[in-house]
Amino acid sequence: MFGPAPLQRLSLPEEFALLSYGENGRVPSPAQTAAGCAAAELGELALRRRLLIRPRKTRKLGLEIYQLRGEIELSANTPHTGLTWADDLLVALGTRTAGLAPRPLTVTRWLRERGRQALALHTGVLTERGVLRHRPGTVLTRTRHHPDPALRAALLNGVRAVRSEQVPLDEHMLFLCDLLDGAGLTKDFGLTLTRPQRLERARGVGAVGAFPETLRDTSTVLGFSLPARQGRTITIGD
């Protein structure tokens, strides 16, 4: 049985992980979900103004063209966030982005390196909090993690409310929606945006126009950096 839903708001990677697990206890693509959790970690740090992603952009016919290859840049002042995993991540990123590093740290490279660890970490945290119910695998079946249906439905309703413009879009939901779009999950939920619509949002069209450009750029690159779905297995929790 599920315990009571936690009172505190979930972090961005926890929300992404929870929405990635279907009612059958599995994710559509483990490798993509792993990269998405790592991207959501960067998104959480960006929301806390601890880092940003510098995209490569050019202008053509008055429009900004995204090459969608972003470099991770830490803020000059990065005090503790209050989240152990986030503080540990800042230390690791600080080492990788220091001036002595041989080349800039790109988002795609970091997602490949961090993804498996990020998925295991946040799946474990959600399981400990009773938000995911762990069912161990057997000889014939794989490990499953079944999400709390009420909390998962509440998160989905929040996304639907933003998409239907029933509630204003805030920075947190911008990142969550970009990540869900990048993973194809909004398509699964019947809430998808087309690629042109996603790029219009990146350029500040509509409700996102009031958000800082650096924040929009960061969210855009993270969403577009997720790999395509495929079925390679990543075992979590065995």
N, C-alpha and C positions, 0 to 999 in steps of 0.2 A: 504493500500500500504506500501511496505517496504521503509524505508529511505535509504540514502546512507550508504554503508558499512563503518564501522569505520576504520580509517587509522592505528591506533595502532594494534599491533598483539594481538590476543586473548590469554588469559592465558590458561594453560593446561586444567583446569576443564571447562572453557568456550568452548574450542574446543571439548572436550569429550561430553558435553551436547548438543552442536549444532549438532554433528554427530549422536547422539542418537535419536534425533527427526526425524521421517520419514516424507515423503511428506504428509502423512495423519495427521500430527500434533501430533502423539502419539509415545511413546517409546515401544520397544518390551517387556520389563519387568521393571516396575517402581522401584521395590525393587533393582534389579540389577543395574539399571541406577543410583539410589541414592548412592549405594555403590561405583560405578565407579566414581561419582563426588567427593566423599570423598577421594577416592584413588588418583584421579587426583590432588586434593589439596595437598596431601602429596608429590606427584610427583613434583609439582611446587616448593614446598619448598626444595626438594632435588636438583632440578636443580639450585636453588639459593644458594646451599650449606648450608642450614639452618638445615637440618636433614638428616639422613640415616636410612635404615632399616637393622637390623642385622638378617640375616636368620640363621636357623640351618642347617648346612651342614656336611656331613660325606664323607669319601673317600672310594671307593670300586673299586678294580681293576684299580687303578690309575685315576678314574673319581670322580668328585664331585657330590654327590647326595643331591639334595635339599629336605628338609622336608617341605619347603614352609610355615613355621610358623615364622613370622618375628616380631621382637621387635623394637619399635620406639625409636630412640636415637637422641636427639637434639644436635646441634653443641654447643661447649662451648661458642662461641661468636655469638650471634644472633641479629645483628642490624636490624633496620627497613627495610622492603622490599620495601616500597612505595605503597604497596597494602593494603588497610584497612583490608580486610577480612583475608589476610595472616598474618598480624601483630596480629590481634585478635586471630587467630588460634595458633600462636606461644605462646601467653600468656596462652591459654587453655591447650595446650600440655605441656607447662612448668610446670603447676600445676599438671598435671597427671603423669609426668615422674620425678618429684622431688624425691630426695633421701628418703623422708619419705613415698613415695607411698608403699603400702603393697606388690605389685607385679608389674613386668614390664608391660608396656602397649603394647599389641600385636596389629598388624594391623587389624586382623579380628574383635577384640572387638571394636576398634575405628571406623571401617567402619559401624558396626551395630549402634553405638551411634550417629555418625555424619551424616550418609547418607541422611536421610530425610531433614535435615537442609541444607546440601550442595546442594542438587538438587534444593530446593526452592530458595536458594540464587542465584545460577548462572543462573537458568532459569529466575528469576526476573531481573537480571542485563542484560541478553541478550534481554529480552523483552523491558526494558527501552531504550536500545541502538538501537532498531529497527531491531535487528538481528533475533529475534523470533517475530512472529505476534500472539498475544494472542486472541483466540476465546473462550469466556466464555461458560461454559456448560449450558444446559437447563435441564428440567425435563427428557427428553428422550435422551440427548446426553452428553458426557463427555467434559471437558475442553480440548482444543487443543492448541498446540503451533507450528505454521508452520515456519520452518526455511527459512531464506533468501536463495533461490536456488543458486544464483551466488556464495555466500560465501561458502555455503556447498559444492558445486561442486569444488571450488578452494581448499578446504581442502582435499577432496577426491583425487583430481588430485595430490596433494602433496604426499599423502600416496602411490598412484600408482607409482609415479615417483621414490620413495625410493624403493619400492618393486621390481620394474623392473631394479633397479640400474642405472637409468638415471641420478639421482643426488645422491650425497653422503649422507649417513645416519648421522644425527647429534644427539646430546644428547636429544634434545626436541622431535624429531621424534621417537627416541628409546622408550621413555616413552609413547608417544601417540599410537604408534603401539602395544606396550605390553598391554596397557589398552583396545584398540579396539579388540585385539586378545582375551583377557580375557573375554570380554563381548560378544564375538561371532559376533561382528559387521563386522569384516573383512570378515567373512564367508558370511554374508548378502551382502557385496559389491563385493564378488568374489575375495578376496585378502587374504584368510586365510593361515596361516602356521600350520603345524602339531605340536602336542605336542613335539615330538623329535626335530623338527626344532627350536621351541621356547627354548628348553633347551640347544641346541647347541649354540644359540645366547647368552643365559645366561652365558655359560662357556667361552665366548669370541671368538667363532669361526666366522671368517669372518670380516666384517667391524667394528664390535663392539670391536674387540681386542684392539683398541687404547684407549678405554674408561676406566676410573678407575673401578676396580673390585667392589668397594663399590657402585658405581653408577649403574652398571649392576645388582648387587644383589638387590638393592632397586627397580629398575624397574621390575625385574623378579617377586619378591614377590608381588608387588602391582598388577601386571597383573593376577597372579595365585590366588590371594585372593578374587577375585570377585565371588559372589555366582552364582549358576546356575539360568537360567531364570525361572521365574514363574509369575503368573498373578495377584498377590495381588495388589490392587489399592492404589496409593498414589496420593492424589489430590493436585495439585499445581495451585495457582493463583486464586482460587475462593474466 
